[in-house]
Amino acid sequence: MKKLASQVCMRNSFAGSSHFVLLVFFAAKCGSAPVEGGSSPPAETPDASCGVAAGPHWTDSAQCASGDGGGSPQGDAGAGSAADSGAGADAGAGADAGAGADAGADAGAGAGAVADAGPPPIGQFDGGPFANDRSPIGTNLNGINDWSTEWSFVDAFKESRAWISGSSSTWDDQRPIDVDADGWVRSLLPGQIARTAMFWGIGSNYPAGRYVVVYEGGGTIQYNTAATKNVALSAPGRDVVDVDPTKGGVGMSITATTPGNYVRNIRFIMPGGACANDSLRYCASATDCTGGAACVTFETSYATQIFHPKFLDRVKAYSVLRFMDWMATNNSYQQTWAKRPKLTDARWSTKGAPVEVMVALANRLHAEPWFTLPHLADDNYITQFATVVNQSLDPSLRAWIEHSNEVWNSQFAQATYAENQGRAQNLSPNAFEARIRYHSKRSVEIFDMFEAAFGGRARLVRVMGSQAASGFASTAALDHQNAKAKTDALAIAPYIGGGLGAPAQATRVQSMTADQILNEVDMVHMPPATAWIASQKVIADARQVALVAYEGGQHLVGHGGVQDNGTINALFDAANRDAKFKAIYTKYLNAWKTAGGKMFVHFQSCSRMSKWGRWGALEWLEQPRASAPKFDALMSFIESTPRWW
């Protein structure tokens, strides 16, 4: 959802020291400003319009003023984008069906081609004993990166930062680093150091303890900041590293590597393990397990226990997992299958998660995966992707498929590309309509390729993404060349509260209390959102498709310069942490239900608050439910409100 850019520099922490601290700066066209605290991760930058937050749903300042759902019938402004097709099956301790040839991730039996029996009702579930059996709520997962508070993998290196070239005197010297096809450092230039980081800028919100680093090859790996090598317990190919999160994030450097046998296949394995009888249950020892089960350490199980149990536990109630950020969808450069994210990649934070890993997670939790296919991907890419999903996804689950993300939104490269393609193909003389019609056309092409790979459409949910506040976008997409006949769900994002971050509101908002902000979200901003939902439901019903939310939730974020207003940021933070937000969220979800919406996919599962948004239902993975009102509202709604369709 967010565009990320960063610039990393060096600072000596004290005179005469070679200890380095990461300083991350916004790399915006409007100029650079340091991230709060000086040690934060790369932050979402303003977009090309300079001064507009590149959080999910703002484009240019004139358009942003319209609030949550965006601009005029033929514009692409605004905050609310919404899409999420009704969803099926369930999360929980699932049926571990396969994750592809060498996924190594939570097992599975493949699913062959299915005869075309027509699609089941949106969100139909199979009645299995899973935690998300009847859940009407899905979630967007946070992106895979070193500053995420949603550490998803047992091997933390998968979320590490791309290599940074430096020396003993320079943090980032911009020299190229010689890496192999998988991204491992193959050789170093004279005096060169290859650095990376994990758990950066997230405070102490990650596990302390004894990590194990296993690797192949010869060379020298050094650790810094929160990490200290335990020399007495380490041996070639296996380092034991003591980590103290109160000291910051984890720094790692390769200072020497052996030509022809370079350091590679690094695994930075987190402390603890999972219970032998329940891989969703974290354990530090066997006393944490029930029934006399053993605690299987991550060091012995990381090849098959890919996902951290605490991550699995926090997302197990969602019945749909939207992988937009895991796939690095926005502004994606992926075109060919040969250059796709692979299981063998050194890290999954640069190109995105391999399809095999996403399927493995869906199988593990028995949750339906929602894929947002890259806008530049060629037909072979789509066909191969679909083939892997068909062969490895649990047969009782369906794949949700969508062309890119928010193609209507000019903030993203996919919008420009679609508009250019639409005009080149003479789809409309109107630029925005040409964009939407190309989006519609390419969506149907993707649907057809998946249907061919799956041998039918029974295990597919074909999603047409649109803009919550624009009925024009929805009708243009669904009606173009009768796309509605091949679409199962119209997806929108009916956010609430976005207008409070507008520059024109800044003077008024900064004088408000958090309680007054919550009241305004409830009484002023919710009615327009419910009106969008009702309007889009009419459009969907007339075309016999379901209405779903691909994203949704609160949208308290400044833009157009307001993101730098400390008073407003503090108020927005306080409002999001206020227990009263649970009641507002519950009212919002019930309004969605009453209007006839089906699957609602919240944005997003877990992320820390910043001036670029407060999107996470959780701020950090282990946050208590009682202190997370949005998460509490979502879980309570799931527990009390089974699917109504």
C-alpha positions as CSV (number, residue, x, y, z in Angstrom):
1,M,0.0,0.0,0.0
2,K,2.8,2.3,0.7
3,K,5.7,3.5,-1.3
4,L,9.0,3.2,0.6
5,A,12.2,4.9,-0.1
6,S,15.2,5.4,2.1
7,Q,18.7,6.7,2.3
8,V,21.0,5.3,4.9
9,C,24.1,7.2,6.2
10,M,26.8,6.8,8.7
11,R,27.3,8.4,12.1
12,N,30.0,7.8,14.7
13,S,28.2,7.3,18.0
14,F,31.2,8.7,19.9
15,A,34.6,10.1,19.2
16,G,37.2,7.6,18.0
17,S,34.6,4.8,17.6
18,S,33.9,2.7,14.6
19,H,30.5,1.8,15.9
20,F,27.9,2.7,13.4
21,V,24.3,3.7,13.9
22,L,21.7,3.5,11.1
23,L,20.3,6.9,10.2
24,V,17.4,6.8,7.8
25,F,16.2,9.7,5.9
26,F,13.1,10.3,3.8
27,A,14.1,10.3,0.1
28,A,11.4,12.6,-1.1
29,K,11.5,15.0,-4.0
30,C,10.6,17.8,-1.7
31,G,13.9,17.3,0.2
32,S,15.1,15.0,3.0
33,A,14.2,15.1,6.6
34,P,15.5,12.7,9.3
35,V,13.2,10.1,10.7
36,E,12.2,10.7,14.3
37,G,14.8,9.4,16.6
38,G,17.5,8.9,14.0
39,S,17.4,5.1,14.0
40,S,14.0,4.4,12.4
41,P,13.6,2.2,9.3
42,P,13.0,3.5,5.8
43,A,9.9,5.5,6.0
44,E,7.1,5.9,3.6
45,T,7.9,9.0,1.5
46,P,5.7,11.7,0.0
47,D,4.8,11.0,-3.5
48,A,5.9,12.9,-6.6
49,S,3.4,15.7,-5.8
50,C,5.7,16.7,-2.9
51,G,3.8,17.1,0.3
52,V,1.2,14.3,0.0
53,A,1.6,11.3,2.2
54,A,2.2,8.2,0.3
55,G,0.1,6.2,2.6
56,P,-2.5,4.1,1.0
57,H,-5.0,6.4,-0.5
58,W,-3.9,9.9,-1.2
59,T,-2.9,11.2,-4.6
60,D,-2.6,15.0,-5.1
61,S,-3.6,17.7,-2.7
62,A,-6.6,18.9,-4.7
63,Q,-8.0,15.4,-4.9
64,C,-7.1,14.5,-1.3
65,A,-9.4,17.2,0.0
66,S,-12.4,15.1,-0.8
67,G,-11.8,12.7,2.0
68,D,-11.8,9.0,2.5
69,G,-13.3,7.7,-0.7
70,G,-11.7,10.0,-3.3
71,G,-12.5,12.4,-6.0
72,S,-15.0,13.1,-8.7
73,P,-16.8,10.4,-10.8
74,Q,-14.0,10.6,-13.4
75,G,-11.1,11.3,-11.0
76,D,-8.9,9.1,-9.0
77,A,-8.4,11.0,-5.8
78,G,-9.2,10.3,-2.3
79,A,-8.5,7.9,0.4
80,G,-10.9,5.1,0.2
81,S,-10.2,2.3,-2.1
82,A,-11.9,-0.8,-1.4
83,A,-11.8,-4.3,-2.5
84,D,-12.2,-7.7,-1.1
85,S,-14.1,-10.5,-2.5
86,G,-16.1,-12.7,-0.3
87,A,-13.9,-15.3,1.2
88,G,-14.0,-18.9,2.1
89,A,-12.4,-21.2,4.4
90,D,-10.8,-21.1,7.7
91,A,-7.7,-20.4,9.6
92,G,-6.4,-22.3,12.5
93,A,-4.3,-25.3,12.8
94,G,-5.0,-26.2,9.2
95,A,-4.5,-29.0,6.8
96,D,-0.9,-28.2,5.8
97,A,-1.5,-28.9,2.1
98,G,1.4,-28.4,-0.1
99,A,3.5,-25.4,-0.8
100,G,5.0,-26.4,-4.1
101,A,8.0,-28.5,-5.0
102,D,10.6,-27.2,-2.6
103,A,8.6,-24.9,-0.4
104,G,9.8,-26.7,2.7
105,A,6.9,-24.9,4.4
106,D,4.3,-26.5,6.4
107,A,3.6,-29.4,4.0
108,G,0.9,-30.3,1.7
109,A,-0.9,-32.4,-0.8
110,G,-1.5,-30.8,-4.2
111,A,-4.8,-30.1,-5.8
112,G,-5.4,-31.2,-9.3
113,A,-7.5,-29.5,-11.9
114,V,-11.2,-29.2,-11.0
115,A,-14.1,-29.6,-13.4
116,D,-16.0,-26.5,-13.9
117,A,-19.0,-26.7,-11.6
118,G,-19.4,-22.9,-11.4
119,P,-18.3,-20.8,-8.4
120,P,-19.7,-21.6,-5.0
121,P,-21.4,-18.8,-3.1
122,I,-18.9,-16.1,-2.1
123,G,-17.4,-17.0,1.3
124,Q,-18.8,-20.6,1.4
125,F,-16.9,-22.5,4.0
126,D,-16.3,-26.2,4.3
127,G,-17.2,-26.6,8.0
128,G,-13.8,-27.8,9.0
129,P,-12.6,-27.4,12.6
130,F,-10.5,-24.2,12.0
131,A,-10.3,-21.0,14.0
132,N,-11.6,-19.0,11.1
133,D,-14.4,-21.4,10.0
134,R,-17.1,-18.7,9.8
135,S,-15.1,-15.6,10.0
136,P,-16.4,-12.7,7.8
137,I,-13.2,-10.8,8.2
138,G,-9.9,-11.0,6.4
139,T,-6.7,-9.0,6.7
140,N,-4.0,-7.4,4.6
141,L,-0.6,-8.6,6.0
142,N,2.2,-6.1,6.6
143,G,5.1,-5.9,4.2
144,I,8.2,-8.1,4.6
145,N,11.0,-5.7,5.8
146,D,13.4,-5.2,8.6
147,W,11.3,-2.5,10.3
148,S,8.1,-4.5,10.5
149,T,6.7,-5.3,14.0
150,E,5.0,-8.3,12.4
151,W,7.9,-10.7,12.4
152,S,6.4,-13.5,10.4
153,F,9.3,-16.0,9.9
154,V,11.4,-18.2,12.2
155,D,14.4,-17.2,10.0
156,A,14.6,-13.5,10.6
157,F,17.1,-13.1,7.7
158,K,14.2,-13.4,5.3
159,E,13.1,-9.9,6.5
160,S,16.5,-8.3,6.5
161,R,17.5,-5.2,4.6
162,A,19.2,-5.3,1.2
163,W,23.0,-5.3,1.4
164,I,24.6,-1.9,2.0
165,S,28.2,-1.4,0.8
166,G,30.5,0.4,3.2
167,S,34.0,0.4,4.7
168,S,35.5,0.8,8.2
169,S,35.2,4.5,7.8
170,T,32.0,4.9,5.7
171,W,28.6,3.5,6.3
172,D,27.3,3.6,2.8
173,D,29.9,4.2,0.0
174,Q,27.5,3.3,-2.8
175,R,29.9,0.8,-4.3
176,P,28.3,-2.2,-6.1
177,I,28.3,-5.5,-4.2
178,D,29.1,-8.7,-6.1
179,V,26.2,-11.1,-5.4
180,D,25.2,-14.4,-6.8
181,A,21.8,-15.1,-8.5
182,D,20.2,-15.6,-5.0
183,G,21.6,-12.4,-3.5
184,W,24.5,-13.8,-1.4
185,V,27.7,-11.8,-1.3
186,R,30.1,-13.6,-3.6
187,S,33.1,-11.4,-3.2
188,L,34.2,-8.1,-1.6
189,L,36.2,-5.3,-3.1
190,P,39.3,-4.1,-1.1
191,G,38.2,-2.7,2.2
192,Q,34.5,-3.4,1.4
193,I,32.0,-4.4,4.1
194,A,28.5,-5.8,3.3
195,R,26.0,-4.7,5.9
196,T,22.4,-5.6,6.6
197,A,19.9,-5.0,9.5
198,M,17.0,-6.8,11.1
199,F,14.3,-5.6,13.6
200,W,15.4,-2.0,12.9
201,G,13.6,0.9,14.5
202,I,10.9,-1.1,16.3
203,G,12.1,-0.6,19.8
204,S,12.2,-3.7,22.0
205,N,9.1,-5.2,20.2
206,Y,10.9,-8.4,19.1
207,P,12.2,-11.4,21.1
208,A,15.2,-11.2,23.3
209,G,17.4,-14.2,23.8
210,R,19.8,-16.6,22.2
211,Y,19.6,-16.6,18.4
212,V,21.4,-19.2,16.2
213,V,23.0,-18.2,12.9
214,V,23.8,-21.1,10.6
215,Y,25.5,-20.6,7.2
216,E,27.6,-22.2,4.6
217,G,31.0,-21.2,3.3
218,G,33.9,-19.4,4.8
219,G,34.4,-15.8,5.9
220,T,33.8,-13.4,8.7
221,I,30.4,-12.3,10.0
222,Q,30.2,-9.6,12.6
223,Y,27.2,-8.5,14.7
224,N,26.4,-5.2,16.4
225,T,23.9,-2.9,18.1
226,A,21.6,-5.4,19.9
227,A,23.5,-8.5,18.9
228,T,26.7,-9.9,20.4
229,K,28.4,-13.1,19.3
230,N,28.8,-15.7,22.0
231,V,32.3,-16.9,21.0
232,A,32.4,-19.7,23.5
233,L,29.3,-21.4,22.0
234,S,30.0,-20.6,18.4
235,A,31.7,-22.8,15.8
236,P,32.4,-22.5,12.0
237,G,29.1,-22.5,10.2
238,R,27.1,-21.9,13.4
239,D,27.2,-18.7,15.4
240,V,25.4,-18.2,18.7
241,V,24.2,-14.7,19.1
242,D,22.8,-13.0,22.2
243,V,20.3,-10.4,21.4
244,D,19.1,-7.6,23.7
245,P,16.3,-5.6,22.0
246,T,16.6,-2.7,24.5
247,K,19.8,-1.8,22.7
248,G,18.0,-1.4,19.3
249,G,17.9,-3.5,16.2
250,V,20.3,-6.2,15.0
251,G,23.2,-5.2,12.7
252,M,25.1,-7.8,10.7
253,S,28.2,-7.4,8.5
254,I,30.2,-9.6,6.2
255,T,33.7,-8.3,6.5
256,A,35.5,-11.1,4.7
257,T,34.4,-14.0,2.5
258,T,36.3,-16.9,0.8
259,P,36.4,-16.8,-3.0
260,G,34.8,-19.9,-4.4
261,N,33.3,-20.8,-1.0
262,Y,31.7,-17.6,0.0
263,V,29.4,-17.1,3.0
264,R,25.9,-18.0,1.9
265,N,22.6,-19.6,3.0
266,I,22.6,-17.5,6.2
267,R,19.7,-18.4,8.5
268,F,19.2,-16.0,11.5
269,I,17.0,-18.3,13.6
270,M,14.9,-16.9,16.4
271,P,14.9,-18.3,19.9
272,G,12.5,-20.8,21.2
273,G,10.4,-23.3,19.2
274,A,6.9,-24.7,18.6
275,C,5.1,-27.5,20.5
276,A,5.3,-30.9,18.7
277,N,1.5,-31.3,19.0
278,D,0.6,-27.7,18.0
279,S,2.8,-25.7,15.7
280,L,0.8,-22.6,16.4
281,R,1.9,-22.7,20.0
282,Y,5.2,-21.0,20.9
283,C,7.4,-22.7,23.5
284,A,10.6,-21.8,25.3
285,S,10.6,-25.2,26.8
286,A,8.4,-28.3,27.0
287,T,6.7,-26.9,30.1
288,D,4.9,-24.5,27.7
289,C,3.3,-27.4,25.8
290,T,0.3,-29.5,26.7
291,G,-0.2,-33.2,26.8
292,G,3.5,-33.9,27.5
293,A,4.5,-32.7,24.0
294,A,8.1,-31.8,23.3
295,C,9.2,-28.3,22.4
296,V,10.7,-28.5,19.0
297,T,13.4,-25.8,18.7
298,F,13.4,-23.6,15.6
299,E,17.0,-24.5,15.0
300,T,15.9,-28.1,14.3
301,S,12.6,-27.3,12.5
302,Y,13.2,-24.0,10.6
303,A,13.1,-25.8,7.2
304,T,9.5,-26.9,7.8
305,Q,8.3,-24.5,10.6
306,I,8.7,-21.5,8.3
307,F,6.2,-19.2,10.1
308,H,6.6,-18.0,13.7
309,P,3.9,-19.5,15.9
310,K,3.2,-16.1,17.5
311,F,2.5,-14.7,14.0
312,L,0.3,-17.6,13.1
313,D,-1.6,-17.2,16.4
314,R,-2.4,-13.5,15.7
315,V,-3.7,-14.0,12.2
316,K,-5.4,-17.4,12.6
317,A,-8.9,-15.9,12.9
318,Y,-8.9,-14.2,9.5
319,S,-10.5,-16.2,6.7
320,V,-8.8,-14.4,3.9
321,L,-5.2,-13.2,3.7
322,R,-4.5,-10.4,1.2
323,F,-0.9,-10.5,0.1
324,M,-0.6,-7.1,-1.6
325,D,2.3,-6.0,0.5
326,W,3.9,-9.4,0.7
327,M,4.0,-9.3,-3.1
328,A,5.4,-5.8,-3.2
329,T,2.5,-5.0,-5.6
330,N,2.6,-1.2,-5.7
331,N,5.0,0.1,-8.4
332,S,6.1,-3.5,-9.0
333,Y,8.8,-4.1,-11.7
334,Q,8.2,-7.9,-12.0
335,Q,7.6,-8.9,-15.6
336,T,8.9,-12.4,-16.3
337,W,8.6,-15.7,-14.4
338,A,12.4,-16.2,-14.5
339,K,12.9,-13.1,-12.3
340,R,10.0,-13.8,-9.8
341,P,10.7,-14.1,-6.1
342,K,12.1,-17.5,-5.4
343,L,12.4,-19.8,-2.4
344,T,16.2,-19.7,-2.8
345,D,16.4,-15.9,-2.6
346,A,18.6,-14.7,0.2
347,R,15.8,-12.5,1.6
348,W,12.1,-11.9,0.7
349,S,12.2,-8.3,1.6
350,T,13.4,-7.0,-1.8
351,K,11.3,-8.7,-4.5
352,G,8.6,-10.0,-2.3
353,A,7.4,-13.4,-1.1
354,P,7.6,-16.5,-3.3
355,V,4.2,-17.8,-4.3
356,E,5.0,-21.1,-2.7
357,V,5.4,-19.4,0.7
358,M,2.1,-17.5,0.4
359,V,0.3,-20.8,-0.5
360,A,2.0,-22.5,2.4
361,L,0.7,-19.9,4.9
362,A,-2.8,-20.1,3.4
363,N,-2.7,-23.9,3.8
364,R,-1.3,-23.7,7.3
365,L,-4.1,-21.5,8.5
366,H,-6.8,-22.8,6.1
367,A,-7.3,-19.2,5.0
368,E,-8.0,-18.3,1.4
369,P,-5.1,-16.4,-0.3
370,W,-5.8,-13.1,-2.1
371,F,-3.1,-12.5,-4.8
372,T,-2.6,-9.1,-6.4
373,L,-0.8,-9.9,-9.7
374,P,1.9,-7.5,-10.9
375,H,0.7,-5.0,-13.5
376,L,3.8,-5.7,-15.7
377,A,3.6,-9.5,-15.5
378,D,3.5,-11.1,-18.9
379,D,1.1,-13.9,-19.8
380,N,3.6,-16.7,-19.0
381,Y,4.2,-15.2,-15.5
382,I,0.5,-15.3,-14.9
383,T,0.1,-18.8,-16.2
384,Q,3.0,-20.2,-14.2
385,F,1.9,-18.5,-11.1
386,A,-1.6,-19.9,-11.5
387,T,-0.2,-23.4,-12.1
388,V,1.8,-23.3,-8.9
389,V,-1.3,-22.2,-6.9
390,N,-3.5,-24.8,-8.5
391,Q,-1.0,-27.6,-7.8
392,S,-0.2,-26.6,-4.2
393,L,-3.2,-24.9,-2.7
394,D,-5.4,-27.0,-0.4
395,P,-8.3,-28.2,-2.6
396,S,-10.8,-27.0,-0.1
397,L,-9.6,-23.4,-0.5
398,R,-10.1,-20.9,-3.3
399,A,-7.6,-18.4,-4.7
400,W,-8.7,-14.8,-4.9
401,I,-7.1,-13.1,-7.9
402,E,-6.9,-9.4,-8.6
403,H,-5.1,-7.3,-11.2
404,S,-2.5,-5.3,-9.2
405,N,-3.8,-2.9,-6.5
406,E,-5.7,0.3,-6.8
407,V,-5.2,0.8,-10.5
408,W,-7.5,3.8,-10.2
409,N,-5.0,5.6,-7.9
410,S,-2.6,7.9,-9.8
411,Q,-0.2,7.6,-6.8
412,F,1.0,4.3,-8.2
413,A,3.0,3.3,-11.3
414,Q,0.4,0.7,-12.2
415,A,-2.1,3.5,-12.7
416,T,0.1,5.4,-15.1
417,Y,0.9,2.2,-17.0
418,A,-2.8,1.2,-17.3
419,E,-3.7,4.7,-18.5
420,N,-0.9,4.6,-21.1
421,Q,-2.0,1.2,-22.3
422,G,-5.6,2.2,-22.4
423,R,-4.9,5.2,-24.5
424,A,-2.6,3.3,-26.8
425,Q,-5.3,0.7,-27.4
426,N,-7.9,3.4,-28.0
427,L,-10.1,2.2,-25.1
428,S,-11.3,5.7,-24.4
429,P,-10.4,9.3,-25.2
430,N,-10.8,10.0,-21.5
431,A,-7.6,9.3,-19.7
432,F,-9.2,8.0,-16.5
433,E,-11.7,5.9,-18.3
434,A,-8.9,4.5,-20.5
435,R,-7.1,3.5,-17.4
436,I,-10.1,1.8,-15.9
437,R,-11.0,0.0,-19.1
438,Y,-7.5,-1.3,-19.5
439,H,-7.6,-2.5,-15.8
440,S,-10.9,-4.3,-16.7
441,K,-9.5,-5.8,-19.8
442,R,-6.3,-7.1,-18.2
443,S,-8.3,-8.4,-15.2
444,V,-10.4,-10.5,-17.5
445,E,-7.3,-11.8,-19.2
446,I,-5.8,-12.8,-15.9
447,F,-9.1,-14.5,-14.9
448,D,-9.1,-16.5,-18.1
449,M,-5.5,-17.6,-17.6
450,F,-6.2,-18.8,-14.0
451,E,-9.4,-20.5,-15.1
452,A,-7.4,-22.4,-17.8
453,A,-4.7,-23.4,-15.3
454,F,-7.3,-24.5,-12.7
455,G,-9.5,-26.3,-15.2
456,G,-12.5,-24.2,-14.2
457,R,-13.6,-21.5,-11.9
458,A,-14.9,-23.4,-8.9
459,R,-11.8,-22.6,-6.9
460,L,-11.4,-19.0,-7.9
461,V,-12.7,-15.7,-6.7
462,R,-12.2,-13.2,-9.5
463,V,-11.9,-9.7,-8.1
464,M,-12.5,-6.4,-9.9
465,G,-10.9,-3.7,-7.8
466,S,-12.5,-0.2,-7.7
467,Q,-12.7,3.0,-5.8
468,A,-15.1,3.3,-3.0
469,A,-16.3,6.8,-3.7
470,S,-16.5,6.4,-7.5
471,G,-19.4,4.6,-9.0
472,F,-18.1,5.6,-12.3
473,A,-15.0,3.5,-11.8
474,S,-17.0,0.5,-10.8
475,T,-19.4,0.7,-13.7
476,A,-16.7,1.4,-16.2
477,A,-14.7,-1.6,-15.0
478,L,-17.6,-4.1,-14.8
479,D,-19.3,-3.0,-18.0
480,H,-16.3,-2.8,-20.3
481,Q,-16.6,-5.7,-22.8
482,N,-19.1,-7.3,-20.3
483,A,-16.3,-8.0,-17.8
484,K,-19.0,-8.5,-15.1
485,A,-19.8,-11.9,-16.7
486,K,-16.4,-13.1,-15.7
487,T,-16.2,-11.3,-12.3
488,D,-17.2,-12.7,-9.0
489,A,-16.7,-9.7,-6.7
490,L,-16.5,-5.9,-6.9
491,A,-13.9,-4.8,-4.3
492,I,-13.8,-1.4,-2.6
493,A,-12.1,0.2,0.4
494,P,-14.6,2.3,2.4
495,Y,-12.2,4.0,4.9
496,I,-13.4,6.3,7.6
497,G,-11.8,9.4,9.0
498,G,-9.4,10.4,6.2
499,G,-10.7,13.9,5.8
500,L,-9.4,14.9,9.3
501,G,-5.9,14.8,7.9
502,A,-6.5,17.4,5.2
503,P,-4.5,20.6,5.3
504,A,-7.7,22.7,5.3
505,Q,-8.7,21.0,8.6
506,A,-5.3,21.3,10.4
507,T,-6.0,24.4,12.4
508,R,-9.3,23.0,13.6
509,V,-8.1,19.5,14.2
510,Q,-5.0,20.4,16.3
511,S,-7.3,22.1,18.8
512,M,-9.5,19.0,19.2
513,T,-9.2,16.3,21.8
514,A,-8.8,12.6,20.9
515,D,-12.4,12.1,22.2
516,Q,-13.7,14.8,19.8
517,I,-11.8,13.2,16.9
518,L,-13.4,9.8,17.6
519,N,-16.8,11.5,17.8
520,E,-16.2,13.1,14.4
521,V,-15.1,9.9,12.9
522,D,-18.3,8.3,14.1
523,M,-20.8,11.0,13.5
524,V,-19.4,12.9,10.5
525,H,-17.2,10.5,8.5
526,M,-19.0,7.2,8.9
527,P,-22.2,8.3,7.1
528,P,-20.5,9.1,3.8
529,A,-18.7,5.7,4.0
530,T,-21.9,3.9,4.5
531,A,-23.4,5.8,1.6
532,W,-20.5,4.7,-0.7
533,I,-21.1,1.1,0.4
534,A,-24.9,1.3,-0.3
535,S,-24.2,2.9,-3.7
536,Q,-21.6,0.3,-4.7
537,K,-24.0,-2.5,-3.5
538,V,-26.6,-1.3,-6.0
539,I,-23.9,-1.4,-8.8
540,A,-22.8,-4.9,-7.7
541,D,-26.3,-6.3,-7.4
542,A,-27.3,-5.0,-10.8
543,R,-24.4,-6.9,-12.3
544,Q,-24.8,-10.0,-10.1
545,V,-21.5,-9.8,-8.4
546,A,-20.7,-9.7,-4.7
547,L,-19.5,-6.6,-2.9
548,V,-16.4,-7.0,-0.8
549,A,-13.8,-4.8,0.9
550,Y,-10.2,-5.3,-0.2
551,E,-9.2,-2.8,2.5
552,G,-10.9,-0.8,5.1
553,G,-10.7,0.6,8.6
554,Q,-9.7,4.0,10.0
555,H,-7.8,6.5,7.9
556,L,-6.4,9.0,10.5
557,V,-3.3,10.2,8.7
558,G,-2.1,13.7,7.7
559,H,-1.2,14.6,4.2
560,G,-0.2,17.7,2.3
561,G,2.3,18.6,5.0
562,V,-0.1,17.7,7.9
563,Q,1.9,14.5,8.4
564,D,4.6,16.7,10.0
565,N,2.2,18.3,12.5
566,G,3.3,16.8,15.8
567,T,0.2,17.8,17.7
568,I,-2.1,16.2,15.1
569,N,0.0,13.0,15.0
570,A,-0.2,12.7,18.8
571,L,-4.0,13.1,18.6
572,F,-4.3,10.5,15.9
573,D,-2.2,8.1,17.8
574,A,-4.2,8.7,21.0
575,A,-7.5,8.2,19.2
576,N,-6.3,4.9,17.7
577,R,-5.3,3.7,21.2
578,D,-8.5,4.8,22.8
579,A,-10.8,2.0,24.0
580,K,-13.8,3.9,22.5
581,F,-12.5,3.0,19.0
582,K,-13.7,-0.5,19.6
583,A,-17.3,0.6,19.6
584,I,-16.8,2.7,16.5
585,Y,-15.2,-0.2,14.6
586,T,-18.0,-2.5,15.7
587,K,-20.6,0.0,14.4
588,Y,-18.7,0.4,11.2
589,L,-18.5,-3.4,10.6
590,N,-22.2,-3.8,11.4
591,A,-23.0,-1.0,8.9
592,W,-21.0,-3.0,6.3
593,K,-23.1,-6.1,7.1
594,T,-26.4,-4.2,7.1
595,A,-25.6,-2.7,3.7
596,G,-25.1,-6.2,2.2
597,G,-21.3,-6.2,1.9
598,K,-19.7,-9.6,2.2
599,M,-16.0,-10.4,3.0
600,F,-14.3,-7.4,4.7
601,V,-10.5,-7.4,4.5
602,H,-9.1,-5.0,7.0
603,F,-5.9,-2.9,6.4
604,Q,-3.8,-4.1,8.0
605,S,-2.8,-6.9,10.5
606,C,0.1,-5.4,12.5
607,S,2.3,-2.3,12.0
608,R,3.6,0.4,14.2
609,M,2.1,3.9,14.2
610,S,3.9,6.7,12.5
611,K,3.2,10.0,10.8
612,W,2.4,7.9,7.6
613,G,-0.5,6.1,9.2
614,R,-1.9,4.0,12.0
615,W,-2.9,1.0,9.9
616,G,-2.2,-1.9,12.1
617,A,-4.9,-3.6,14.1
618,L,-2.0,-4.4,16.3
619,E,1.0,-2.1,16.9
620,W,3.3,-5.0,17.6
621,L,2.9,-8.7,17.3
622,E,2.7,-9.5,21.0
623,Q,0.5,-6.5,21.9
624,P,-2.2,-7.6,24.4
625,R,-5.7,-7.6,22.9
626,A,-6.9,-5.5,25.8
627,S,-4.7,-2.6,24.7
628,A,-5.5,-2.9,21.0
629,P,-9.1,-1.6,20.5
630,K,-9.1,-2.2,16.7
631,F,-7.9,-5.7,17.0
632,D,-10.3,-6.4,19.8
633,A,-13.1,-5.1,17.7
634,L,-12.2,-7.3,14.8
635,M,-11.8,-10.4,16.9
636,S,-15.0,-9.7,18.9
637,F,-16.9,-9.2,15.6
638,I,-15.5,-12.5,14.3
639,E,-16.4,-14.3,17.5
640,S,-20.0,-12.9,17.7
641,T,-20.9,-12.5,14.0
642,P,-20.6,-15.6,11.8
643,R,-20.8,-15.1,8.0
644,W,-24.2,-13.9,7.0
645,W,-24.0,-15.1,3.4
